Amino acid sequence: MNRSTITSACLALLTASSVFAISPSDDLLIAGAARTNRWRADLYINNPGETLVSVDVMWLERGQANLNPLTEDFDIFAGETLILDDVLLKTFNMNRAEGAFRITATGGVVTANLIVFTGAGSPDGTYGSGFEAIPASAATSADEFTNLMGVVLNSSFYTNLFALADANGVTMDVDLLDTDGGVLDTAQVVLEAYEPWLATVADLWDVASFDNGTAQVRVSVGSMVMLGSKVDRASNDPTTLEQEFGSGGGSVDGTYQFAIYEESGYATGGNLQIVAGLVDFLFGTYANFEKDEDVNEDPDCPSSFLFVHLIPTPVEDFETGVEFPVVYDPEGDFEGGTITYTMMFTVDDNLGFSGTVAAVGSDFAGIDAGCNGTFPPLNLFGGKSAVVFGGKSN
């Protein structure tokens, strides 16, 4: 017998989840954008969900904090893409502007891309490159770092670096590394709330030329997202350099998928969401067919159970174990009972986690009496993903 027992809260949350292959969010950041006599840009925003989403597109001016930015709002129907052609001129009525974009969504999540043109106003203008919007939850935060590879300064190419601070500003050290990882030069940058930043590498570092450098950015206060643009001096065509996620880069915040494994390899799983360092949503399925106290090779508890934990809990608490009971109400021939779960894990590089799930059953009766007592601990493995819960996303 394999029977699932579902509380009403669990069932509602289960039907609200979806999975996307790219990086949707309800708070997206694009670190660089401009309209000049050489550059212009088109903004694409896609609604990958099944319901209407309202978005606010905010223009963040370079060289200042942006607490009350210029904002335009739009509704995007399910599956549709909003295209804002020459966005700074036609949407924000600015012939010249330099800064960044923040996009927030209500009612769901979106993805966004800024397509940058060079040679504005010229028949020879070309598509240069695309700047994919980065979820604010993936920003590089205090005591973390990120790398941008392929940074160049020579007679054929130069490189621009862009960054955008979050709501608390940022203090960061920007190192130039050679191919052996040695530091050639360093500079410190301090930005205010939602302040965009641009620097050419020739002005940032006191190094005359280099062919294959890496910009390593170490954040000490606040958080930020960034990108680079390698520009051909002859054609002015740019190539996007994307920030590296991993090596401690990116915030612990986000949505994670996890699997709970028995020794046999059988697995159940679920999802959890971390916001501002708190696990504010945890949902999964638990089954443990290894409990066989009478040693008859049949599982004592052949049922599967949905569980949910909605009390915001510091992620650090899970390093020593977080205990939470789930009461299962009677349904049909199931007489109800309680399982007290203890989930323990440590986060690795803000990208995944590993640990164990322990469980103790009580108050079960009848054919489910075998669910009482201590279950063998199971292994837990999780990784950051782009799963969406009721309009929230990583």
C-alpha positions as CSV (number, residue, x, y, z in Angstrom):
1,M,0.0,0.0,0.0
2,N,1.3,3.4,-0.9
3,R,-1.1,6.2,0.2
4,S,-0.5,10.0,0.3
5,T,-2.0,12.1,3.0
6,I,-2.4,15.7,2.0
7,T,-3.3,18.7,4.2
8,S,-5.2,21.5,2.6
9,A,-2.3,23.9,2.9
10,C,0.0,21.5,1.2
11,L,-2.3,20.9,-1.6
12,A,-2.8,24.6,-2.4
13,L,0.9,25.2,-2.5
14,L,1.6,22.1,-4.6
15,T,-0.7,23.4,-7.4
16,A,1.0,26.9,-7.3
17,S,4.5,25.7,-8.3
18,S,6.1,25.9,-11.7
19,V,9.5,25.4,-13.1
20,F,11.4,27.6,-15.7
21,A,14.6,27.0,-17.4
22,I,16.1,30.6,-17.3
23,S,16.1,33.2,-14.5
24,P,12.6,34.6,-13.8
25,S,12.0,36.8,-10.8
26,D,9.7,39.5,-9.4
27,D,12.7,41.8,-8.9
28,L,15.2,42.0,-11.8
29,L,18.3,44.2,-12.2
30,I,20.1,45.2,-15.4
31,A,23.4,46.9,-14.4
32,G,24.0,49.0,-17.6
33,A,22.0,50.9,-20.1
34,A,22.4,54.1,-22.1
35,R,21.3,56.2,-25.0
36,T,23.9,58.4,-26.6
37,N,25.0,59.4,-30.1
38,R,26.6,55.9,-30.3
39,W,24.3,53.7,-28.3
40,R,20.7,52.8,-27.9
41,A,18.8,49.8,-26.5
42,D,15.6,47.9,-26.8
43,L,14.1,46.2,-23.7
44,Y,12.3,42.9,-23.9
45,I,10.2,41.6,-20.9
46,N,8.6,38.2,-21.0
47,N,5.8,36.8,-18.8
48,P,6.4,33.0,-18.7
49,G,3.5,32.3,-16.4
50,E,-0.2,31.5,-17.0
51,T,-1.7,34.7,-15.5
52,L,-1.4,38.4,-16.2
53,V,1.6,40.2,-14.6
54,S,1.9,43.9,-13.9
55,V,5.5,45.2,-14.1
56,D,7.1,48.5,-13.0
57,V,10.1,49.5,-15.2
58,M,12.4,51.8,-13.3
59,W,15.1,54.0,-14.7
60,L,18.1,54.4,-12.4
61,E,20.3,57.4,-13.2
62,R,24.1,56.9,-13.0
63,G,26.1,58.8,-10.4
64,Q,23.4,59.1,-7.8
65,A,21.1,57.1,-5.4
66,N,17.8,56.2,-6.9
67,L,15.2,56.0,-4.1
68,N,12.4,57.5,-6.1
69,P,13.2,56.5,-9.7
70,L,11.3,57.4,-12.9
71,T,8.9,54.5,-13.4
72,E,6.6,53.3,-16.1
73,D,4.1,50.5,-15.6
74,F,2.8,47.9,-17.9
75,D,0.5,44.8,-17.9
76,I,1.8,41.6,-19.7
77,F,-0.6,38.8,-20.5
78,A,0.4,35.2,-20.0
79,G,3.1,34.0,-22.4
80,E,3.5,37.4,-24.0
81,T,6.6,39.5,-24.5
82,L,6.6,43.3,-24.0
83,I,9.0,45.0,-26.4
84,L,10.0,48.6,-25.6
85,D,11.8,49.7,-28.7
86,D,14.5,52.4,-28.1
87,V,13.3,52.3,-24.5
88,L,14.9,55.5,-23.2
89,L,13.6,57.7,-25.9
90,K,10.2,56.3,-26.6
91,T,9.2,55.1,-23.1
92,F,11.1,57.6,-20.9
93,N,11.3,60.5,-23.3
94,M,15.1,60.9,-22.9
95,N,17.3,61.6,-25.9
96,R,20.4,61.0,-23.8
97,A,20.7,59.0,-20.6
98,E,23.1,56.7,-18.8
99,G,22.2,54.3,-16.0
100,A,20.5,51.0,-15.3
101,F,17.1,49.3,-15.1
102,R,15.2,47.7,-12.2
103,I,12.1,45.7,-13.1
104,T,9.6,44.5,-10.5
105,A,6.6,42.3,-11.1
106,T,3.3,41.8,-9.3
107,G,1.1,38.7,-9.8
108,G,3.9,36.6,-11.1
109,V,7.5,36.7,-12.4
110,V,9.2,37.8,-15.6
111,T,12.4,37.5,-17.5
112,A,14.1,40.5,-19.3
113,N,16.8,41.2,-21.8
114,L,18.3,44.5,-22.9
115,I,19.4,44.4,-26.5
116,V,22.2,47.0,-27.1
117,F,22.7,48.6,-30.5
118,T,25.7,50.5,-31.7
119,G,25.7,53.2,-34.4
120,A,22.3,54.7,-33.4
121,G,20.8,56.8,-36.2
122,S,23.1,55.2,-38.8
123,P,22.1,52.7,-41.5
124,D,25.3,50.9,-40.5
125,G,24.1,50.3,-36.9
126,T,24.3,46.7,-35.8
127,Y,23.0,44.6,-32.9
128,G,25.8,44.6,-30.4
129,S,24.9,42.4,-27.5
130,G,22.3,41.5,-24.9
131,F,22.3,42.2,-21.2
132,E,20.2,39.6,-19.4
133,A,18.4,40.8,-16.3
134,I,19.8,39.3,-13.1
135,P,17.4,38.4,-10.2
136,A,18.1,40.6,-7.2
137,S,18.3,37.5,-5.1
138,A,21.4,36.4,-7.1
139,A,23.3,39.6,-6.2
140,T,26.8,39.2,-4.8
141,S,26.6,40.2,-1.1
142,A,28.9,41.1,1.8
143,D,31.8,38.6,2.2
144,E,31.2,37.1,-1.2
145,F,33.0,37.6,-4.6
146,T,32.4,37.2,-8.2
147,N,34.6,37.1,-11.4
148,L,34.3,38.5,-14.9
149,M,36.6,36.8,-17.3
150,G,37.8,38.0,-20.7
151,V,38.7,41.6,-19.6
152,V,40.9,43.2,-22.2
153,L,42.8,46.5,-22.8
154,N,44.9,46.6,-25.9
155,S,45.1,48.2,-29.4
156,S,42.1,46.2,-30.7
157,F,39.7,46.1,-27.7
158,Y,38.8,47.8,-24.5
159,T,36.5,46.8,-21.7
160,N,33.8,48.6,-19.7
161,L,32.6,47.4,-16.4
162,F,29.0,48.0,-15.1
163,A,27.6,47.5,-11.6
164,L,24.3,48.3,-9.8
165,A,24.0,48.4,-6.0
166,D,21.0,47.1,-4.2
167,A,18.7,49.0,-1.8
168,N,21.5,49.3,0.9
169,G,24.3,50.4,-1.5
170,V,27.6,48.6,-1.8
171,T,31.3,48.8,-1.0
172,M,33.4,46.6,-3.2
173,D,37.1,46.0,-4.2
174,V,37.7,45.4,-7.9
175,D,40.9,43.5,-8.5
176,L,42.6,42.9,-11.9
177,L,44.0,39.4,-12.1
178,D,46.4,38.0,-14.6
179,T,46.0,34.5,-16.1
180,D,48.0,33.0,-13.1
181,G,45.6,34.6,-10.6
182,G,48.1,37.3,-9.5
183,V,46.7,40.7,-8.6
184,L,47.9,43.4,-11.1
185,D,46.0,46.3,-9.5
186,T,43.0,47.0,-7.4
187,A,40.4,49.8,-6.8
188,Q,37.7,50.3,-4.3
189,V,34.2,51.4,-5.3
190,V,31.4,52.8,-3.0
191,L,27.9,53.2,-4.4
192,E,24.7,54.4,-2.8
193,A,21.2,52.8,-2.9
194,Y,20.4,51.6,-6.4
195,E,23.3,53.6,-7.9
196,P,24.6,52.4,-11.3
197,W,28.3,52.5,-11.9
198,L,30.4,52.4,-15.1
199,A,34.2,52.4,-15.5
200,T,36.5,51.8,-18.4
201,V,39.3,49.5,-17.3
202,A,41.8,52.1,-18.5
203,D,40.5,54.6,-15.9
204,L,39.9,52.0,-13.2
205,W,43.4,50.4,-13.0
206,D,46.9,51.7,-13.5
207,V,47.9,49.0,-16.0
208,A,48.8,50.2,-19.5
209,S,47.5,47.0,-21.4
210,F,46.6,43.4,-20.9
211,D,45.0,40.7,-23.1
212,N,43.2,38.2,-20.9
213,G,42.5,39.6,-17.5
214,T,39.9,38.7,-14.9
215,A,38.0,41.2,-12.8
216,Q,37.5,39.8,-9.3
217,V,35.0,41.8,-7.3
218,R,34.9,41.4,-3.5
219,V,31.9,42.9,-1.7
220,S,32.4,44.0,1.9
221,V,29.1,45.9,2.5
222,G,25.7,45.6,0.8
223,S,25.3,43.8,-2.5
224,M,25.4,44.3,-6.2
225,V,25.1,42.8,-9.7
226,M,27.5,43.5,-12.5
227,L,28.5,42.8,-16.1
228,G,31.2,43.7,-18.5
229,S,31.3,44.8,-22.2
230,K,34.3,44.1,-24.4
231,V,34.2,46.6,-27.3
232,D,35.9,46.3,-30.7
233,R,37.7,49.6,-31.3
234,A,37.2,49.3,-35.1
235,S,33.4,48.5,-35.3
236,N,32.3,49.6,-31.8
237,D,30.5,46.3,-31.5
238,P,30.3,45.1,-27.9
239,T,30.5,41.6,-26.5
240,T,28.9,40.9,-23.1
241,L,31.0,39.5,-20.2
242,E,28.7,37.9,-17.6
243,Q,29.5,37.7,-13.9
244,E,30.4,34.3,-12.5
245,F,28.0,32.7,-10.0
246,G,29.7,30.3,-7.6
247,S,33.0,30.5,-5.7
248,G,30.9,32.0,-3.0
249,G,29.3,34.4,-5.5
250,G,25.7,35.3,-5.2
251,S,23.4,35.6,-2.2
252,V,22.1,32.6,-0.3
253,D,18.6,33.9,-1.0
254,G,16.7,32.1,-3.7
255,T,14.6,29.0,-4.4
256,Y,16.1,25.6,-4.0
257,Q,14.9,22.1,-5.1
258,F,15.8,19.2,-2.9
259,A,15.7,15.4,-3.0
260,I,15.4,13.0,0.1
261,Y,17.1,9.7,-0.6
262,E,16.9,6.3,0.9
263,E,19.9,4.0,0.8
264,S,18.2,2.0,-1.9
265,G,18.2,5.1,-4.1
266,Y,14.4,5.8,-3.9
267,A,13.8,9.5,-3.5
268,T,11.2,12.0,-2.8
269,G,11.7,15.7,-2.8
270,G,10.4,19.3,-2.5
271,N,11.3,23.0,-2.5
272,L,12.3,25.7,-0.1
273,Q,12.7,29.4,-0.4
274,I,15.2,31.7,1.4
275,V,14.5,35.4,1.6
276,A,16.8,37.8,3.5
277,G,18.6,34.8,5.0
278,L,15.3,33.2,6.3
279,V,13.8,29.9,5.1
280,D,10.3,31.3,4.8
281,F,8.8,28.4,2.8
282,L,9.6,24.7,2.9
283,F,7.4,22.1,1.1
284,G,8.1,18.5,0.3
285,T,7.1,14.8,0.1
286,Y,8.4,12.3,2.6
287,A,8.4,8.5,2.4
288,N,10.6,6.1,4.2
289,F,10.3,2.4,3.3
290,E,13.4,1.5,5.2
291,K,11.5,1.4,8.5
292,D,11.1,-2.4,9.1
293,E,11.2,-3.0,12.8
294,D,9.7,-6.5,12.5
295,V,12.3,-7.4,9.9
296,N,9.8,-9.0,7.5
297,E,11.2,-7.1,4.5
298,D,7.9,-5.2,4.2
299,P,8.0,-1.5,5.1
300,D,6.3,-0.7,8.4
301,C,4.9,2.6,7.0
302,P,4.2,2.3,3.3
303,S,2.6,5.7,3.0
304,S,3.9,9.0,1.5
305,F,3.4,12.2,3.4
306,L,3.3,15.9,2.2
307,F,4.9,18.3,4.7
308,V,5.1,22.1,4.9
309,H,6.9,24.5,7.2
310,L,5.9,28.2,6.9
311,I,7.6,29.7,10.0
312,P,10.5,32.0,8.8
313,T,13.6,30.4,10.2
314,P,17.3,31.6,9.9
315,V,19.1,29.4,7.5
316,E,21.9,29.0,10.0
317,D,19.5,27.2,12.4
318,F,19.3,24.3,9.9
319,E,23.0,23.6,10.5
320,T,22.1,22.1,13.9
321,G,18.6,20.9,12.9
322,V,15.2,22.5,12.8
323,E,12.3,20.4,14.2
324,F,8.7,20.8,13.2
325,P,5.6,18.6,13.7
326,V,3.0,18.1,10.9
327,V,-0.4,16.8,11.9
328,Y,-2.2,14.6,9.3
329,D,-6.0,14.6,9.6
330,P,-8.1,11.5,9.2
331,E,-9.2,10.8,5.7
332,G,-11.1,7.6,4.5
333,D,-9.5,4.6,6.1
334,F,-6.6,6.7,7.3
335,E,-7.0,7.5,11.0
336,G,-4.5,10.3,11.2
337,G,-1.3,10.9,13.1
338,T,1.7,13.2,13.5
339,I,5.2,13.1,12.1
340,T,7.8,15.3,13.7
341,Y,10.5,16.1,11.2
342,T,14.0,17.3,11.9
343,M,15.8,18.8,8.9
344,M,19.5,19.5,9.1
345,F,21.7,20.9,6.3
346,T,24.6,23.2,5.5
347,V,24.7,25.5,2.4
348,D,27.6,25.2,0.0
349,D,28.7,28.3,-1.9
350,N,25.1,29.7,-1.8
351,L,24.3,27.3,-4.7
352,G,23.3,24.0,-2.9
353,F,23.1,22.2,0.4
354,S,23.4,18.7,1.9
355,G,22.3,17.1,5.1
356,T,19.7,14.7,6.6
357,V,16.0,14.4,7.3
358,A,15.0,12.6,10.5
359,A,11.4,11.7,11.4
360,V,9.4,10.4,14.4
361,G,5.8,9.2,14.0
362,S,3.1,9.3,16.7
363,D,-0.7,8.9,17.2
364,F,-1.1,6.6,14.2
365,A,-3.5,3.7,14.5
366,G,-5.0,0.7,12.7
367,I,-3.2,-0.3,9.5
368,D,-1.0,2.8,9.8
369,A,0.3,1.9,13.3
370,G,3.7,1.0,11.8
371,C,4.2,4.7,11.1
372,N,4.7,5.3,14.9
373,G,8.3,5.5,16.2
374,T,11.6,6.6,14.8
375,F,12.4,6.3,11.1
376,P,15.9,5.7,9.8
377,P,17.5,9.1,8.8
378,L,17.5,9.9,5.1
379,N,20.1,11.9,3.1
380,L,19.1,15.3,1.8
381,F,20.6,17.1,-1.2
382,G,19.4,20.4,-2.7
383,G,20.4,23.0,-5.3
384,K,19.4,26.5,-6.3
385,S,16.8,26.7,-9.1
386,A,14.2,28.9,-10.7
387,V,11.0,27.4,-9.1
388,V,8.2,29.8,-8.5
389,F,5.8,29.8,-5.6
390,G,2.7,31.9,-5.9
391,G,4.5,34.7,-7.7
392,K,7.8,34.5,-5.8
393,S,10.9,33.4,-7.4
394,N,14.6,33.1,-7.3
